[in-house]
Amino acid sequence: MFFDAMGIYNLEMCLPPNSFLRSHVYKQITSVYPPTTVAATTALYSGLEPCESGWLGWTQYFSEVDKNDTVFLNTDDDGNKISNYPDESKMSIAQKYCPFKPVVQQINEQCKNCNNKLDTRVEAHAVSPFGDVPYSNFDELFTTIETYCSKPGRHYLECYNNQPDFTMHEKGVDSKEVKLLIEKIDKSVEKMCKTINERNPGDTVFIICADHGHINSEVSVITDYPEIMACLKRLPSLESRTPTFFVKDGMHKEFCELFKHEFGNDFILLTKQEVLDKHIFGNGGNEALLKKQFTDKKNYEDFIGDYVAFATGNRTLFNSKKSILKGVHAGFTREEIMIPLIIV
C-alpha cells in the first residue's frame, strides 16, 4: 500500500511514536528524485527509476507536439486537451512515448505462461481508482483488500490512495484536516491488519510506504520576473520545486545571472550535463532492454532543458498564479525525500 505524500516528516508531525504506523516503521528510505507522484508512483508501479521510465514530473515537454504536457491529464499549459498524437488510440502522449510494463502485469504474465504448481501461482491486482480493481471511497479501499485476502490462493495487491497529498496541497501540511486524515489512515490500517491476520494468522505481509513527503510552500511565480521569462523558449516544466528551463540561444549567461540573483539562496541551478553526470534521476541500466521492448520510447534526457533548479528551502516557483498550492513536494529537502518503509 502506498499513501500519497505520507512521508516521515508528515507521519512524525501527525502521529505519536506509539501509533500503529510509526511503531511498525522498519526503516527510513529515500524516494526517487524528484520526490513527486509522477516519478515515484511510476517507480513503484514499474520497478524502474525515473531515468529508465521517462516519467519525471507533473509536466514534461514533448517535442512531438511542441508542448508542455501535464502527463497524468494529457493537457497543455493552458489546460487544453492534447490530441492523441500521432494516432487515434486511447494512449496519452506520455503513455505512447514513455511506455512501461507494470509489475502487476509482469506477475500475471509470468504465472500464466509457466507450468508451476497451483500453490505457487500468484494473482496480481492494482487496487486503485485507475487500476483493474477500482474503489470509490476511502473505506472501500480497505474492504476491497480484506475481500481479496479472504479468497483462496496467493495474491499480490498493489494499492494506491491519493491522501493525504490531495488535502495537503489545499490545506497545508500542518492543518487540522491533514492531522485527522493521517490519524484515520493509521486506525484504518491497524483495523485492516488485525482483521486479516485474525482470519488467516501469519498469511499476509503488509508493506506500507509513501511516494514522497510534503511541506508548506513559500510562493513565487515565474511570470512575475519578465527579464527571466524573456530568456526562455517556453514556461518551465517538470515540477515547481524542480523546474527545468529551455533557454533561448545566446541568452544562457544572462539567464544564469538573473536566476541566481533572484533565486540563488533558495535553489541550486545545474546545467543539463551536470544533472546527467550526477545521475540525479537514477543510475539506469535497463534503457537498452526497454528500447527493445518499446521502439517509440524516448530517452529521459529529452525532457531535461538547458538547466534544472533544485529547491533547497520552502520557496516554490509556480508557473502561474492559478497553479499556486499551499502544500508542495518534489524539492531537495529531507522532508520531501525521506519516506517510511512500514512492514506488518
N, C-alpha and C positions, 0 to 999 in steps of 0.2 A: 504494500500500500504506500502511495506517496501523496502527501498533503501539500498543496502548492504553498510555498513560502514559509513553511513551519521550520525555520532554521533554529540552530542552537540559541542564538540571541533572543529569538522570539519565544521559544519554549521557556527559557530561564526568566524572561520578563513576566510571563503569564502564569506559570505553574510552580508550585513549591517543589523542593528536591524529592520529597516522598510521594509525589504524584505518580500515577501508573507509567506514563510515558517517560518521564525523566528517570525514574528508578530502573527502567529497562534499557537505558542507553548503553549499548555495547561499547561504542567508541564514537568520537567525533571525526568526521571525514570532510573533505572538500567537495564542493560542487565542481562541475566543469566551468571553463571560462568561455563566454561571460555567464555568471550565475543568473540565468534567466530561463523562463519556462520553455521557450522555443528550443534553446540549445540543450537544456538539462533533461526535459521530458523526452526529447528525441533520443538522447543518450540512454535513458532508461528503457525506452521502447525498443531500441535497436542494438544496444551494446557497442555503439560506435562513438568515437569522440567527435566534437563539432567539426574538426578539420576533415574528418572522414565522411560524415553525413552531409555536410554543407549547410546544415540548419544552425545558423549562428545567432540570429537576433530577430526582434519583432518586425523590423523592416529590412529588406535586402534589395540592392539594386540589381535588376536583371537587364542586361544589355539587349536581350532578345526582344524586349518590349520598350526599352529605354525608359524604364520607370522604377521608382522605389515601390516594392511590393510588400504589403503587410501580409506575411506569409500564411498565417492562420486564417485570414479573412479573404485573401486574394483581391485586395483593394489597393489603390494608389494613394499618394499623399493627400489627395482631396476626398478620399473615401469612396471613389467611384470603382465599381467592379472592373477588374481586368479580364478581358476576354480570355477564353481557354486557348491561348496561343500555343502551338500553331494549328491545332485541330479542334474539333468539337467534342472531344472526350470530356469526361467529368473531372479530370485531373486539374488541380490548380497549377499555376506556374511553378511553384516550389516542388510540388509532387512530381511534375514532369522532369525537372532538371536537377532535383536533389532526391532521387528515389532511394529507398532502402527496404529491406525485408525485415519486418518486426520480429522480435524474439518469439512472440506468441505463434506467429505463422511458421517460423522455423521449427518450433517444437512439434506442432501438429503435422507438418510435412514429414519430419523425421519419424514420428510414430506411425504415420500412415504407410510409409514406404519400407519400413523394416518388419521383420518377422519375429520380433521379440515376444516374450511371454506376456499374457494379458495383464499379470500383476505388476509389470514394469512399465506399462504404457502410461502416458500422461496426456490428459486432455487440457489444453491451454485456452484461456479466455481473457479478453481485455474487458474488465468491468469499468466502464467509463461512459459518460454521456455521448462519446464519439466512438465507442468500441462495439464489439459484436454482442456484448451483454450490457445494454444501456440501463441507466436508472434515472428516475425523475426527481428525486429529492434526497436529502442527507440521510434520513432514516432508512430509505430503501437501499442505499449502498450497503449498509450493514446486514439487513435481512437477506439481500441477494448473496452476500458472501456466506452467510450461515446456511442458506439453501444449497449452494454448490458444495460446501464442505460436508453436508449430510448425505450427498449422493455417493453411490458405490464407485470405487475406483480412485485413481490418483489424479489430482488436479493442480494446475499451476494457474493462479489467478493474479492478474496484473491490474491493480485497482487505483484509479486516479480521482482526486477530488480537488476542485478549484479554490477551496477555502484552506487557510484564512486569507490567501492572496487577494481575492476579489474584494473583500471588505477592507483590507489594509490599504489598498490603492485609494479608496474613497475616504476612509475614516482616519487613517494613520495607524502606526503600529502600537501606539500607547493608548488607544481608545478603549473605552469600556466595552464596546461591541466586540472588539477583537479578543479581549481577555475572556469574555463569556463564551465566545466561539471556540477558543482553544481549550477551555475547560470542558466544553461539551464534547469536543473531539476526544479528549483524554478519557472521559467517563464512557463514551460510546465504544471506544476501542477496548477498554477494560471489560465492559459487559460482554462484548462480542467474543473476546478471547476466552472468557470464563465459560460462556455458553457452549462454544465449540469444543473446548477441552473437556468439559463435563460429559459431553455426548460421546466423544471418542478420545479418551485420555492419551496424550503424547503423540497424537496422529498428525498434528498440524504445526508448522513453523510459520510464524508471522514475522515478516521483515518489513519494517516501517521506516520511512525516511521522508525527506523533502527534496524538492528540486533546487532550492536556494533559500536564503534568508531575505529579510526585508527591513528597510529603515525609513525614517521620515525624510522628506526632501527639503532642500533649500533651493528655491526656484530661480532659474534663469531661462530666457527664451532667445534662441539664436537670431531670430528676426529683429530683435532689439539692438543688434550690432551690425548696422548696414555696411560698415567697412569690411567686416569679416565675410558677410554674405556676398559682397562684390567679388570676393576671391574664389567663390565656389561655383562649380558647374550645376549643382543641384543641392537640395536640402540634405543634411546628414542622414545616414542610415545606420543600421544595426540597432543600437539602443541609446536612450537618452543619457545613460551613465557610461556607455562605451560607444560614443559616436565615431563613425568613420567619415572622412571628408575626401571628396573628389575635387581637386583644386585645378583651377584654370592654368593653362600654360603660361609660364612667365611670372606667375604670382605666388610661387611657393615661399620665397623668402618673406614677402610681405605678410602672407597668411600666418606663417610661424611666429613672426614678431608680434602681430596683432593678437593671436590666440594666447600666446604666453603672457602678454601684458594683461589681458583681461581675465584669463583663467589659469594662469601658471601656478597659483597657490592651491588650486583645487583639482587639477587634472595633470596627469603625466602624458605628454604628447610624444608619440613614437612614429617613425616613418614605417611604411609598409614593410620594407626589408627588415627593419628591426623587429617588427611583430612576427614575421616569418622565422627569423633566426632564433627568436626566443621561444618558439613553439607554444605561444600563449593559448592557442585554440586546440592544443593537443599535439602529441608526438606522431600520430598517424601510423601507417603500416599496412592498412587494408585498402588503400586507394586503387592499386592495380587490380585487385580482385573485384572491387565494386565497379570499376570501369568496364571490366569484362562482363559483369552481370547486367549492367545498365549502360548502354552505349551513349545515351544522351546526357549522362551525368556530368555536371560542371565541377571544376576544381574550386575549392573554397577560396583560393586566392583571388578569384574573380570578384568576390563580394567585398574585398578589402580595398578601400580607396588609397589615396596617396599617404594619408595619415590616420592614426587611430588615437583617441584620447581616452584615458582611464581615470575615472573619478576616484579620488582618494579620501574625500570627505563626504558631506551631505549635499553639496551643491550639484544640481542636476540640470543638464542643458536640453530643454524641450525644444521641439521644432516649431511649436505654435502655442498660443495661449489656450486653445481648445484642447490641447493634449496634456495639460498640466495635471499631475497626480500628487496627492498628499504623501502617499507611501510609494516607495520605489525599490528597485533592485537592479542587478546587472553591473554593479560597480566593483571597485578593487578594495573593498573593506572586509575585514574579518566577519563583521556582522552579516554581510551578504553571502560570503563564500562558505562559511562553516555550517554544516548540516549534521543532524543526528543519524546514526545507524542504530535503530532500535530493534532488538530481537526478543521475541516472546516464544 
